Amino acid sequence: MSETDTSKQLLHLVFGGELESPEGLTFRDLDDLDIVGIYPNYAKAYEAWKAKAQATVDNAHMRYFIVHMHRLLDPDATA
């Protein structure tokens, strides 16, 4: 991204894996997590999340998440 680019880069991570229970947030196997990718904005991350979630809809234990990395990198930011 160049200095003249006015859009702010808001990084988002999309990842998922099989949970021990559909009601919980504990993964069955951390070595088997699916790291989908890092995206420059929420819209792109949402597209990737939706595609993965729809592709695994038959597995009730499989979940995908969007992590707002920009909030972790700069917790004081307002975006």
mmCIF file of the N, C-alpha and C atoms, coordinates in Angstrom:
data_MODEL
# 
_entry.id   MODEL 
# 
loop_
_atom_site.group_PDB 
_atom_site.id 
_atom_site.type_symbol 
_atom_site.label_atom_id 
_atom_site.label_alt_id 
_atom_site.label_comp_id 
_atom_site.label_asym_id 
_atom_site.label_entity_id 
_atom_site.label_seq_id 
_atom_site.pdbx_PDB_ins_code 
_atom_site.Cartn_x 
_atom_site.Cartn_y 
_atom_site.Cartn_z 
_atom_site.occupancy 
_atom_site.B_iso_or_equiv 
_atom_site.pdbx_formal_charge 
_atom_site.auth_seq_id 
_atom_site.auth_comp_id 
_atom_site.auth_asym_id 
_atom_site.auth_atom_id 
_atom_site.pdbx_PDB_model_num 
ATOM 1   N N  . MET A 1 1  ? 0.841   -1.169  0.000  1.00 0.00 ? 1  MET A N  1 
ATOM 2   C CA . MET A 1 1  ? 0.000   0.000   0.000  1.00 0.00 ? 1  MET A CA 1 
ATOM 3   C C  . MET A 1 1  ? 0.890   1.237   0.000  1.00 0.00 ? 1  MET A C  1 
ATOM 4   N N  . SER A 1 2  ? 0.617   2.144   -0.876 1.00 0.00 ? 2  SER A N  1 
ATOM 5   C CA . SER A 1 2  ? 1.442   3.337   -0.993 1.00 0.00 ? 2  SER A CA 1 
ATOM 6   C C  . SER A 1 2  ? 0.981   4.415   -0.024 1.00 0.00 ? 2  SER A C  1 
ATOM 7   N N  . GLU A 1 3  ? 1.829   5.417   0.166  1.00 0.00 ? 3  GLU A N  1 
ATOM 8   C CA . GLU A 1 3  ? 1.489   6.519   1.057  1.00 0.00 ? 3  GLU A CA 1 
ATOM 9   C C  . GLU A 1 3  ? 0.333   7.339   0.512  1.00 0.00 ? 3  GLU A C  1 
ATOM 10  N N  . THR A 1 4  ? 0.104   7.303   -0.803 1.00 0.00 ? 4  THR A N  1 
ATOM 11  C CA . THR A 1 4  ? -0.975  8.087   -1.398 1.00 0.00 ? 4  THR A CA 1 
ATOM 12  C C  . THR A 1 4  ? -2.305  7.365   -1.346 1.00 0.00 ? 4  THR A C  1 
ATOM 13  N N  . ASP A 1 5  ? -2.305  6.100   -0.977 1.00 0.00 ? 5  ASP A N  1 
ATOM 14  C CA . ASP A 1 5  ? -3.539  5.333   -0.862 1.00 0.00 ? 5  ASP A CA 1 
ATOM 15  C C  . ASP A 1 5  ? -4.271  5.790   0.393  1.00 0.00 ? 5  ASP A C  1 
ATOM 16  N N  . THR A 1 6  ? -5.522  6.272   0.246  1.00 0.00 ? 6  THR A N  1 
ATOM 17  C CA . THR A 1 6  ? -6.251  6.822   1.379  1.00 0.00 ? 6  THR A CA 1 
ATOM 18  C C  . THR A 1 6  ? -7.029  5.766   2.159  1.00 0.00 ? 6  THR A C  1 
ATOM 19  N N  . SER A 1 7  ? -7.214  4.570   1.619  1.00 0.00 ? 7  SER A N  1 
ATOM 20  C CA . SER A 1 7  ? -7.950  3.542   2.356  1.00 0.00 ? 7  SER A CA 1 
ATOM 21  C C  . SER A 1 7  ? -7.048  2.935   3.428  1.00 0.00 ? 7  SER A C  1 
ATOM 22  N N  . LYS A 1 8  ? -7.637  2.700   4.597  1.00 0.00 ? 8  LYS A N  1 
ATOM 23  C CA . LYS A 1 8  ? -6.876  2.155   5.712  1.00 0.00 ? 8  LYS A CA 1 
ATOM 24  C C  . LYS A 1 8  ? -6.881  0.635   5.625  1.00 0.00 ? 8  LYS A C  1 
ATOM 25  N N  . GLN A 1 9  ? -5.736  0.022   5.855  1.00 0.00 ? 9  GLN A N  1 
ATOM 26  C CA . GLN A 1 9  ? -5.602  -1.423  5.822  1.00 0.00 ? 9  GLN A CA 1 
ATOM 27  C C  . GLN A 1 9  ? -6.061  -1.990  7.168  1.00 0.00 ? 9  GLN A C  1 
ATOM 28  N N  . LEU A 1 10 ? -7.136  -2.782  7.142  1.00 0.00 ? 10 LEU A N  1 
ATOM 29  C CA . LEU A 1 10 ? -7.684  -3.389  8.344  1.00 0.00 ? 10 LEU A CA 1 
ATOM 30  C C  . LEU A 1 10 ? -7.612  -4.911  8.179  1.00 0.00 ? 10 LEU A C  1 
ATOM 31  N N  . LEU A 1 11 ? -6.527  -5.493  8.652  1.00 0.00 ? 11 LEU A N  1 
ATOM 32  C CA . LEU A 1 11 ? -6.273  -6.920  8.433  1.00 0.00 ? 11 LEU A CA 1 
ATOM 33  C C  . LEU A 1 11 ? -7.241  -7.813  9.205  1.00 0.00 ? 11 LEU A C  1 
ATOM 34  N N  . HIS A 1 12 ? -7.697  -8.876  8.517  1.00 0.00 ? 12 HIS A N  1 
ATOM 35  C CA . HIS A 1 12 ? -8.591  -9.873  9.101  1.00 0.00 ? 12 HIS A CA 1 
ATOM 36  C C  . HIS A 1 12 ? -8.071  -11.255 8.759  1.00 0.00 ? 12 HIS A C  1 
ATOM 37  N N  . LEU A 1 13 ? -8.068  -12.140 9.747  1.00 0.00 ? 13 LEU A N  1 
ATOM 38  C CA . LEU A 1 13 ? -7.651  -13.537 9.584  1.00 0.00 ? 13 LEU A CA 1 
ATOM 39  C C  . LEU A 1 13 ? -8.891  -14.423 9.546  1.00 0.00 ? 13 LEU A C  1 
ATOM 40  N N  . VAL A 1 14 ? -8.942  -15.342 8.573  1.00 0.00 ? 14 VAL A N  1 
ATOM 41  C CA . VAL A 1 14 ? -10.018 -16.329 8.502  1.00 0.00 ? 14 VAL A CA 1 
ATOM 42  C C  . VAL A 1 14 ? -9.397  -17.696 8.750  1.00 0.00 ? 14 VAL A C  1 
ATOM 43  N N  . PHE A 1 15 ? -9.950  -18.404 9.730  1.00 0.00 ? 15 PHE A N  1 
ATOM 44  C CA . PHE A 1 15 ? -9.459  -19.747 10.043 1.00 0.00 ? 15 PHE A CA 1 
ATOM 45  C C  . PHE A 1 15 ? -10.610 -20.578 10.588 1.00 0.00 ? 15 PHE A C  1 
ATOM 46  N N  . GLY A 1 16 ? -10.405 -21.880 10.624 1.00 0.00 ? 16 GLY A N  1 
ATOM 47  C CA . GLY A 1 16 ? -11.439 -22.746 11.165 1.00 0.00 ? 16 GLY A CA 1 
ATOM 48  C C  . GLY A 1 16 ? -10.899 -24.114 11.483 1.00 0.00 ? 16 GLY A C  1 
ATOM 49  N N  . GLY A 1 17 ? -11.780 -24.930 11.992 1.00 0.00 ? 17 GLY A N  1 
ATOM 50  C CA . GLY A 1 17 ? -11.418 -26.291 12.325 1.00 0.00 ? 17 GLY A CA 1 
ATOM 51  C C  . GLY A 1 17 ? -12.587 -27.018 12.948 1.00 0.00 ? 17 GLY A C  1 
ATOM 52  N N  . GLU A 1 18 ? -12.366 -28.267 13.245 1.00 0.00 ? 18 GLU A N  1 
ATOM 53  C CA . GLU A 1 18 ? -13.410 -29.088 13.831 1.00 0.00 ? 18 GLU A CA 1 
ATOM 54  C C  . GLU A 1 18 ? -13.407 -28.916 15.344 1.00 0.00 ? 18 GLU A C  1 
ATOM 55  N N  . LEU A 1 19 ? -14.577 -28.627 15.897 1.00 0.00 ? 19 LEU A N  1 
ATOM 56  C CA . LEU A 1 19 ? -14.727 -28.415 17.327 1.00 0.00 ? 19 LEU A CA 1 
ATOM 57  C C  . LEU A 1 19 ? -15.059 -29.724 18.036 1.00 0.00 ? 19 LEU A C  1 
ATOM 58  N N  . GLU A 1 20 ? -14.696 -29.812 19.308 1.00 0.00 ? 20 GLU A N  1 
ATOM 59  C CA . GLU A 1 20 ? -15.046 -30.991 20.098 1.00 0.00 ? 20 GLU A CA 1 
ATOM 60  C C  . GLU A 1 20 ? -16.552 -31.108 20.259 1.00 0.00 ? 20 GLU A C  1 
ATOM 61  N N  . SER A 1 21 ? -17.227 -29.960 20.391 1.00 0.00 ? 21 SER A N  1 
ATOM 62  C CA . SER A 1 21 ? -18.677 -29.919 20.547 1.00 0.00 ? 21 SER A CA 1 
ATOM 63  C C  . SER A 1 21 ? -19.213 -28.750 19.724 1.00 0.00 ? 21 SER A C  1 
ATOM 64  N N  . PRO A 1 22 ? -20.347 -28.911 19.043 1.00 0.00 ? 22 PRO A N  1 
ATOM 65  C CA . PRO A 1 22 ? -20.903 -27.793 18.267 1.00 0.00 ? 22 PRO A CA 1 
ATOM 66  C C  . PRO A 1 22 ? -21.246 -26.569 19.121 1.00 0.00 ? 22 PRO A C  1 
ATOM 67  N N  . GLU A 1 23 ? -21.445 -26.768 20.424 1.00 0.00 ? 23 GLU A N  1 
ATOM 68  C CA . GLU A 1 23 ? -21.781 -25.651 21.312 1.00 0.00 ? 23 GLU A CA 1 
ATOM 69  C C  . GLU A 1 23 ? -20.544 -24.968 21.900 1.00 0.00 ? 23 GLU A C  1 
ATOM 70  N N  . GLY A 1 24 ? -19.371 -25.568 21.745 1.00 0.00 ? 24 GLY A N  1 
ATOM 71  C CA . GLY A 1 24 ? -18.168 -25.028 22.364 1.00 0.00 ? 24 GLY A CA 1 
ATOM 72  C C  . GLY A 1 24 ? -17.244 -24.319 21.395 1.00 0.00 ? 24 GLY A C  1 
ATOM 73  N N  . LEU A 1 25 ? -16.087 -23.954 21.925 1.00 0.00 ? 25 LEU A N  1 
ATOM 74  C CA . LEU A 1 25 ? -15.059 -23.286 21.117 1.00 0.00 ? 25 LEU A CA 1 
ATOM 75  C C  . LEU A 1 25 ? -13.710 -23.983 21.251 1.00 0.00 ? 25 LEU A C  1 
ATOM 76  N N  . THR A 1 26 ? -13.708 -25.248 21.661 1.00 0.00 ? 26 THR A N  1 
ATOM 77  C CA . THR A 1 26 ? -12.471 -26.008 21.804 1.00 0.00 ? 26 THR A CA 1 
ATOM 78  C C  . THR A 1 26 ? -12.276 -26.869 20.568 1.00 0.00 ? 26 THR A C  1 
ATOM 79  N N  . PHE A 1 27 ? -11.130 -26.692 19.910 1.00 0.00 ? 27 PHE A N  1 
ATOM 80  C CA . PHE A 1 27 ? -10.848 -27.445 18.687 1.00 0.00 ? 27 PHE A CA 1 
ATOM 81  C C  . PHE A 1 27 ? -10.393 -28.859 19.006 1.00 0.00 ? 27 PHE A C  1 
ATOM 82  N N  . ARG A 1 28 ? -10.792 -29.803 18.169 1.00 0.00 ? 28 ARG A N  1 
ATOM 83  C CA . ARG A 1 28 ? -10.396 -31.202 18.343 1.00 0.00 ? 28 ARG A CA 1 
ATOM 84  C C  . ARG A 1 28 ? -8.896  -31.393 18.174 1.00 0.00 ? 28 ARG A C  1 
ATOM 85  N N  . ASP A 1 29 ? -8.334  -30.759 17.151 1.00 0.00 ? 29 ASP A N  1 
ATOM 86  C CA . ASP A 1 29 ? -6.921  -30.965 16.834 1.00 0.00 ? 29 ASP A CA 1 
ATOM 87  C C  . ASP A 1 29 ? -6.324  -29.654 16.322 1.00 0.00 ? 29 ASP A C  1 
ATOM 88  N N  . LEU A 1 30 ? -5.530  -29.005 17.150 1.00 0.00 ? 30 LEU A N  1 
ATOM 89  C CA . LEU A 1 30 ? -4.935  -27.722 16.754 1.00 0.00 ? 30 LEU A CA 1 
ATOM 90  C C  . LEU A 1 30 ? -3.992  -27.858 15.564 1.00 0.00 ? 30 LEU A C  1 
ATOM 91  N N  . ASP A 1 31 ? -3.405  -29.041 15.385 1.00 0.00 ? 31 ASP A N  1 
ATOM 92  C CA . ASP A 1 31 ? -2.514  -29.264 14.242 1.00 0.00 ? 31 ASP A CA 1 
ATOM 93  C C  . ASP A 1 31 ? -3.285  -29.330 12.934 1.00 0.00 ? 31 ASP A C  1 
ATOM 94  N N  . ASP A 1 32 ? -4.599  -29.478 13.022 1.00 0.00 ? 32 ASP A N  1 
ATOM 95  C CA . ASP A 1 32 ? -5.426  -29.631 11.827 1.00 0.00 ? 32 ASP A CA 1 
ATOM 96  C C  . ASP A 1 32 ? -6.251  -28.384 11.523 1.00 0.00 ? 32 ASP A C  1 
ATOM 97  N N  . LEU A 1 33 ? -5.901  -27.241 12.124 1.00 0.00 ? 33 LEU A N  1 
ATOM 98  C CA . LEU A 1 33 ? -6.631  -26.006 11.839 1.00 0.00 ? 33 LEU A CA 1 
ATOM 99  C C  . LEU A 1 33 ? -6.431  -25.607 10.380 1.00 0.00 ? 33 LEU A C  1 
ATOM 100 N N  . ASP A 1 34 ? -7.477  -25.062 9.802  1.00 0.00 ? 34 ASP A N  1 
ATOM 101 C CA . ASP A 1 34 ? -7.446  -24.587 8.418  1.00 0.00 ? 34 ASP A CA 1 
ATOM 102 C C  . ASP A 1 34 ? -7.251  -23.074 8.444  1.00 0.00 ? 34 ASP A C  1 
ATOM 103 N N  . ILE A 1 35 ? -6.042  -22.622 8.137  1.00 0.00 ? 35 ILE A N  1 
ATOM 104 C CA . ILE A 1 35 ? -5.759  -21.189 8.044  1.00 0.00 ? 35 ILE A CA 1 
ATOM 105 C C  . ILE A 1 35 ? -6.086  -20.773 6.615  1.00 0.00 ? 35 ILE A C  1 
ATOM 106 N N  . VAL A 1 36 ? -7.232  -20.134 6.449  1.00 0.00 ? 36 VAL A N  1 
ATOM 107 C CA . VAL A 1 36 ? -7.717  -19.766 5.112  1.00 0.00 ? 36 VAL A CA 1 
ATOM 108 C C  . VAL A 1 36 ? -6.881  -18.634 4.543  1.00 0.00 ? 36 VAL A C  1 
ATOM 109 N N  . GLY A 1 37 ? -6.643  -17.591 5.344  1.00 0.00 ? 37 GLY A N  1 
ATOM 110 C CA . GLY A 1 37 ? -5.828  -16.486 4.861  1.00 0.00 ? 37 GLY A CA 1 
ATOM 111 C C  . GLY A 1 37 ? -6.019  -15.207 5.649  1.00 0.00 ? 37 GLY A C  1 
ATOM 112 N N  . ILE A 1 38 ? -5.240  -14.210 5.279  1.00 0.00 ? 38 ILE A N  1 
ATOM 113 C CA . ILE A 1 38 ? -5.323  -12.875 5.865  1.00 0.00 ? 38 ILE A CA 1 
ATOM 114 C C  . ILE A 1 38 ? -5.789  -11.932 4.762  1.00 0.00 ? 38 ILE A C  1 
ATOM 115 N N  . TYR A 1 39 ? -6.779  -11.108 5.090  1.00 0.00 ? 39 TYR A N  1 
ATOM 116 C CA . TYR A 1 39 ? -7.429  -10.260 4.092  1.00 0.00 ? 39 TYR A CA 1 
ATOM 117 C C  . TYR A 1 39 ? -7.341  -8.789  4.500  1.00 0.00 ? 39 TYR A C  1 
ATOM 118 N N  . PRO A 1 40 ? -7.343  -7.885  3.508  1.00 0.00 ? 40 PRO A N  1 
ATOM 119 C CA . PRO A 1 40 ? -7.112  -6.468  3.785  1.00 0.00 ? 40 PRO A CA 1 
ATOM 120 C C  . PRO A 1 40 ? -8.310  -5.724  4.368  1.00 0.00 ? 40 PRO A C  1 
ATOM 121 N N  . ASN A 1 41 ? -9.486  -6.348  4.355  1.00 0.00 ? 41 ASN A N  1 
ATOM 122 C CA . ASN A 1 41 ? -10.674 -5.699  4.905  1.00 0.00 ? 41 ASN A CA 1 
ATOM 123 C C  . ASN A 1 41 ? -11.723 -6.750  5.267  1.00 0.00 ? 41 ASN A C  1 
ATOM 124 N N  . TYR A 1 42 ? -12.745 -6.324  5.982  1.00 0.00 ? 42 TYR A N  1 
ATOM 125 C CA . TYR A 1 42 ? -13.763 -7.264  6.456  1.00 0.00 ? 42 TYR A CA 1 
ATOM 126 C C  . TYR A 1 42 ? -14.552 -7.880  5.302  1.00 0.00 ? 42 TYR A C  1 
ATOM 127 N N  . ALA A 1 43 ? -14.844 -7.106  4.287  1.00 0.00 ? 43 ALA A N  1 
ATOM 128 C CA . ALA A 1 43 ? -15.646 -7.614  3.161  1.00 0.00 ? 43 ALA A CA 1 
ATOM 129 C C  . ALA A 1 43 ? -14.966 -8.803  2.488  1.00 0.00 ? 43 ALA A C  1 
ATOM 130 N N  . LYS A 1 44 ? -13.672 -8.698  2.241  1.00 0.00 ? 44 LYS A N  1 
ATOM 131 C CA . LYS A 1 44 ? -12.923 -9.809  1.622  1.00 0.00 ? 44 LYS A CA 1 
ATOM 132 C C  . LYS A 1 44 ? -12.852 -11.007 2.562  1.00 0.00 ? 44 LYS A C  1 
ATOM 133 N N  . ALA A 1 45 ? -12.648 -10.746 3.850  1.00 0.00 ? 45 ALA A N  1 
ATOM 134 C CA . ALA A 1 45 ? -12.602 -11.825 4.839  1.00 0.00 ? 45 ALA A CA 1 
ATOM 135 C C  . ALA A 1 45 ? -13.950 -12.523 4.919  1.00 0.00 ? 45 ALA A C  1 
ATOM 136 N N  . TYR A 1 46 ? -15.016 -11.763 4.871  1.00 0.00 ? 46 TYR A N  1 
ATOM 137 C CA . TYR A 1 46 ? -16.360 -12.336 4.931  1.00 0.00 ? 46 TYR A CA 1 
ATOM 138 C C  . TYR A 1 46 ? -16.625 -13.247 3.731  1.00 0.00 ? 46 TYR A C  1 
ATOM 139 N N  . GLU A 1 47 ? -16.197 -12.833 2.560  1.00 0.00 ? 47 GLU A N  1 
ATOM 140 C CA . GLU A 1 47 ? -16.345 -13.670 1.356  1.00 0.00 ? 47 GLU A CA 1 
ATOM 141 C C  . GLU A 1 47 ? -15.653 -15.015 1.547  1.00 0.00 ? 47 GLU A C  1 
ATOM 142 N N  . ALA A 1 48 ? -14.433 -14.989 2.047  1.00 0.00 ? 48 ALA A N  1 
ATOM 143 C CA . ALA A 1 48 ? -13.666 -16.216 2.267  1.00 0.00 ? 48 ALA A CA 1 
ATOM 144 C C  . ALA A 1 48 ? -14.310 -17.067 3.354  1.00 0.00 ? 48 ALA A C  1 
ATOM 145 N N  . TRP A 1 49 ? -14.741 -16.427 4.442  1.00 0.00 ? 49 TRP A N  1 
ATOM 146 C CA . TRP A 1 49 ? -15.400 -17.141 5.532  1.00 0.00 ? 49 TRP A CA 1 
ATOM 147 C C  . TRP A 1 49 ? -16.668 -17.832 5.034  1.00 0.00 ? 49 TRP A C  1 
ATOM 148 N N  . LYS A 1 50 ? -17.474 -17.103 4.283  1.00 0.00 ? 50 LYS A N  1 
ATOM 149 C CA . LYS A 1 50 ? -18.745 -17.642 3.796  1.00 0.00 ? 50 LYS A CA 1 
ATOM 150 C C  . LYS A 1 50 ? -18.526 -18.838 2.881  1.00 0.00 ? 50 LYS A C  1 
ATOM 151 N N  . ALA A 1 51 ? -17.546 -18.761 2.004  1.00 0.00 ? 51 ALA A N  1 
ATOM 152 C CA . ALA A 1 51 ? -17.252 -19.868 1.091  1.00 0.00 ? 51 ALA A CA 1 
ATOM 153 C C  . ALA A 1 51 ? -16.846 -21.120 1.864  1.00 0.00 ? 51 ALA A C  1 
ATOM 154 N N  . LYS A 1 52 ? -15.973 -20.956 2.859  1.00 0.00 ? 52 LYS A N  1 
ATOM 155 C CA . LYS A 1 52 ? -15.535 -22.102 3.667  1.00 0.00 ? 52 LYS A CA 1 
ATOM 156 C C  . LYS A 1 52 ? -16.672 -22.646 4.517  1.00 0.00 ? 52 LYS A C  1 
ATOM 157 N N  . ALA A 1 53 ? -17.454 -21.765 5.117  1.00 0.00 ? 53 ALA A N  1 
ATOM 158 C CA . ALA A 1 53 ? -18.568 -22.195 5.961  1.00 0.00 ? 53 ALA A CA 1 
ATOM 159 C C  . ALA A 1 53 ? -19.598 -22.970 5.140  1.00 0.00 ? 53 ALA A C  1 
ATOM 160 N N  . GLN A 1 54 ? -19.898 -22.486 3.947  1.00 0.00 ? 54 GLN A N  1 
ATOM 161 C CA . GLN A 1 54 ? -20.867 -23.177 3.096  1.00 0.00 ? 54 GLN A CA 1 
ATOM 162 C C  . GLN A 1 54 ? -20.325 -24.505 2.585  1.00 0.00 ? 54 GLN A C  1 
ATOM 163 N N  . ALA A 1 55 ? -19.033 -24.594 2.355  1.00 0.00 ? 55 ALA A N  1 
ATOM 164 C CA . ALA A 1 55 ? -18.423 -25.831 1.855  1.00 0.00 ? 55 ALA A CA 1 
ATOM 165 C C  . ALA A 1 55 ? -18.409 -26.926 2.920  1.00 0.00 ? 55 ALA A C  1 
ATOM 166 N N  . THR A 1 56 ? -18.502 -26.539 4.187  1.00 0.00 ? 56 THR A N  1 
ATOM 167 C CA . THR A 1 56 ? -18.437 -27.517 5.279  1.00 0.00 ? 56 THR A CA 1 
ATOM 168 C C  . THR A 1 56 ? -19.757 -27.600 6.040  1.00 0.00 ? 56 THR A C  1 
ATOM 169 N N  . VAL A 1 57 ? -20.843 -27.166 5.437  1.00 0.00 ? 57 VAL A N  1 
ATOM 170 C CA . VAL A 1 57 ? -22.138 -27.092 6.122  1.00 0.00 ? 57 VAL A CA 1 
ATOM 171 C C  . VAL A 1 57 ? -22.627 -28.460 6.610  1.00 0.00 ? 57 VAL A C  1 
ATOM 172 N N  . ASP A 1 58 ? -22.205 -29.542 5.988  1.00 0.00 ? 58 ASP A N  1 
ATOM 173 C CA . ASP A 1 58 ? -22.650 -30.877 6.388  1.00 0.00 ? 58 ASP A CA 1 
ATOM 174 C C  . ASP A 1 58 ? -21.958 -31.395 7.650  1.00 0.00 ? 58 ASP A C  1 
ATOM 175 N N  . ASN A 1 59 ? -20.907 -30.730 8.100  1.00 0.00 ? 59 ASN A N  1 
ATOM 176 C CA . ASN A 1 59 ? -20.193 -31.134 9.310  1.00 0.00 ? 59 ASN A CA 1 
ATOM 177 C C  . ASN A 1 59 ? -20.544 -30.155 10.431 1.00 0.00 ? 59 ASN A C  1 
ATOM 178 N N  . ALA A 1 60 ? -21.410 -30.589 11.361 1.00 0.00 ? 60 ALA A N  1 
ATOM 179 C CA . ALA A 1 60 ? -21.882 -29.703 12.432 1.00 0.00 ? 60 ALA A CA 1 
ATOM 180 C C  . ALA A 1 60 ? -20.764 -29.263 13.373 1.00 0.00 ? 60 ALA A C  1 
ATOM 181 N N  . HIS A 1 61 ? -19.652 -29.990 13.392 1.00 0.00 ? 61 HIS A N  1 
ATOM 182 C CA . HIS A 1 61 ? -18.539 -29.648 14.278 1.00 0.00 ? 61 HIS A CA 1 
ATOM 183 C C  . HIS A 1 61 ? -17.559 -28.657 13.654 1.00 0.00 ? 61 HIS A C  1 
ATOM 184 N N  . MET A 1 62 ? -17.653 -28.430 12.365 1.00 0.00 ? 62 MET A N  1 
ATOM 185 C CA . MET A 1 62 ? -16.710 -27.556 11.663 1.00 0.00 ? 62 MET A CA 1 
ATOM 186 C C  . MET A 1 62 ? -17.174 -26.106 11.781 1.00 0.00 ? 62 MET A C  1 
ATOM 187 N N  . ARG A 1 63 ? -16.260 -25.239 12.210 1.00 0.00 ? 63 ARG A N  1 
ATOM 188 C CA . ARG A 1 63 ? -16.565 -23.807 12.335 1.00 0.00 ? 63 ARG A CA 1 
ATOM 189 C C  . ARG A 1 63 ? -15.416 -22.978 11.777 1.00 0.00 ? 63 ARG A C  1 
ATOM 190 N N  . TYR A 1 64 ? -15.789 -21.877 11.171 1.00 0.00 ? 64 TYR A N  1 
ATOM 191 C CA . TYR A 1 64 ? -14.816 -20.905 10.669 1.00 0.00 ? 64 TYR A CA 1 
ATOM 192 C C  . TYR A 1 64 ? -15.067 -19.576 11.357 1.00 0.00 ? 64 TYR A C  1 
ATOM 193 N N  . PHE A 1 65 ? -13.994 -18.819 11.563 1.00 0.00 ? 65 PHE A N  1 
ATOM 194 C CA . PHE A 1 65 ? -14.046 -17.567 12.305 1.00 0.00 ? 65 PHE A CA 1 
ATOM 195 C C  . PHE A 1 65 ? -13.301 -16.468 11.551 1.00 0.00 ? 65 PHE A C  1 
ATOM 196 N N  . ILE A 1 66 ? -13.706 -15.235 11.826 1.00 0.00 ? 66 ILE A N  1 
ATOM 197 C CA . ILE A 1 66 ? -12.995 -14.050 11.332 1.00 0.00 ? 66 ILE A CA 1 
ATOM 198 C C  . ILE A 1 66 ? -12.403 -13.348 12.553 1.00 0.00 ? 66 ILE A C  1 
ATOM 199 N N  . VAL A 1 67 ? -11.090 -13.154 12.536 1.00 0.00 ? 67 VAL A N  1 
ATOM 200 C CA . VAL A 1 67 ? -10.394 -12.449 13.623 1.00 0.00 ? 67 VAL A CA 1 
ATOM 201 C C  . VAL A 1 67 ? -9.996  -11.066 13.108 1.00 0.00 ? 67 VAL A C  1 
ATOM 202 N N  . HIS A 1 68 ? -10.363 -10.052 13.843 1.00 0.00 ? 68 HIS A N  1 
ATOM 203 C CA . HIS A 1 68 ? -10.019 -8.675  13.482 1.00 0.00 ? 68 HIS A CA 1 
ATOM 204 C C  . HIS A 1 68 ? -8.586  -8.395  13.939 1.00 0.00 ? 68 HIS A C  1 
ATOM 205 N N  . MET A 1 69 ? -7.622  -8.763  13.108 1.00 0.00 ? 69 MET A N  1 
ATOM 206 C CA . MET A 1 69 ? -6.206  -8.619  13.476 1.00 0.00 ? 69 MET A CA 1 
ATOM 207 C C  . MET A 1 69 ? -5.821  -7.170  13.724 1.00 0.00 ? 69 MET A C  1 
ATOM 208 N N  . HIS A 1 70 ? -6.417  -6.252  12.994 1.00 0.00 ? 70 HIS A N  1 
ATOM 209 C CA . HIS A 1 70 ? -6.081  -4.834  13.166 1.00 0.00 ? 70 HIS A CA 1 
ATOM 210 C C  . HIS A 1 70 ? -6.393  -4.367  14.579 1.00 0.00 ? 70 HIS A C  1 
ATOM 211 N N  . ARG A 1 71 ? -7.383  -4.969  15.222 1.00 0.00 ? 71 ARG A N  1 
ATOM 212 C CA . ARG A 1 71 ? -7.708  -4.601  16.611 1.00 0.00 ? 71 ARG A CA 1 
ATOM 213 C C  . ARG A 1 71 ? -6.669  -5.151  17.583 1.00 0.00 ? 71 ARG A C  1 
ATOM 214 N N  . LEU A 1 72 ? -6.091  -6.297  17.246 1.00 0.00 ? 72 LEU A N  1 
ATOM 215 C CA . LEU A 1 72 ? -5.032  -6.858  18.085 1.00 0.00 ? 72 LEU A CA 1 
ATOM 216 C C  . LEU A 1 72 ? -3.730  -6.076  17.928 1.00 0.00 ? 72 LEU A C  1 
ATOM 217 N N  . LEU A 1 73 ? -3.468  -5.627  16.699 1.00 0.00 ? 73 LEU A N  1 
ATOM 218 C CA . LEU A 1 73 ? -2.228  -4.887  16.423 1.00 0.00 ? 73 LEU A CA 1 
ATOM 219 C C  . LEU A 1 73 ? -2.262  -3.472  16.983 1.00 0.00 ? 73 LEU A C  1 
ATOM 220 N N  . ASP A 1 74 ? -3.468  -2.864  17.004 1.00 0.00 ? 74 ASP A N  1 
ATOM 221 C CA . ASP A 1 74 ? -3.609  -1.488  17.485 1.00 0.00 ? 74 ASP A CA 1 
ATOM 222 C C  . ASP A 1 74 ? -4.904  -1.383  18.290 1.00 0.00 ? 74 ASP A C  1 
ATOM 223 N N  . PRO A 1 75 ? -4.887  -1.823  19.553 1.00 0.00 ? 75 PRO A N  1 
ATOM 224 C CA . PRO A 1 75 ? -6.127  -1.852  20.361 1.00 0.00 ? 75 PRO A CA 1 
ATOM 225 C C  . PRO A 1 75 ? -6.758  -0.480  20.600 1.00 0.00 ? 75 PRO A C  1 
ATOM 226 N N  . ASP A 1 76 ? -5.992  0.577   20.468 1.00 0.00 ? 76 ASP A N  1 
ATOM 227 C CA . ASP A 1 76 ? -6.527  1.917   20.713 1.00 0.00 ? 76 ASP A CA 1 
ATOM 228 C C  . ASP A 1 76 ? -7.184  2.531   19.492 1.00 0.00 ? 76 ASP A C  1 
ATOM 229 N N  . ALA A 1 77 ? -7.107  1.843   18.344 1.00 0.00 ? 77 ALA A N  1 
ATOM 230 C CA . ALA A 1 77 ? -7.709  2.385   17.108 1.00 0.00 ? 77 ALA A CA 1 
ATOM 231 C C  . ALA A 1 77 ? -9.226  2.350   17.227 1.00 0.00 ? 77 ALA A C  1 
ATOM 232 N N  . THR A 1 78 ? -9.872  3.284   16.578 1.00 0.00 ? 78 THR A N  1 
ATOM 233 C CA . THR A 1 78 ? -11.335 3.382   16.646 1.00 0.00 ? 78 THR A CA 1 
ATOM 234 C C  . THR A 1 78 ? -12.014 2.572   15.555 1.00 0.00 ? 78 THR A C  1 
ATOM 235 N N  . ALA A 1 79 ? -11.324 2.143   14.540 1.00 0.00 ? 79 ALA A N  1 
ATOM 236 C CA . ALA A 1 79 ? -11.952 1.409   13.424 1.00 0.00 ? 79 ALA A CA 1 
ATOM 237 C C  . ALA A 1 79 ? -12.190 -0.040  13.768 1.00 0.00 ? 79 ALA A C  1 
# 
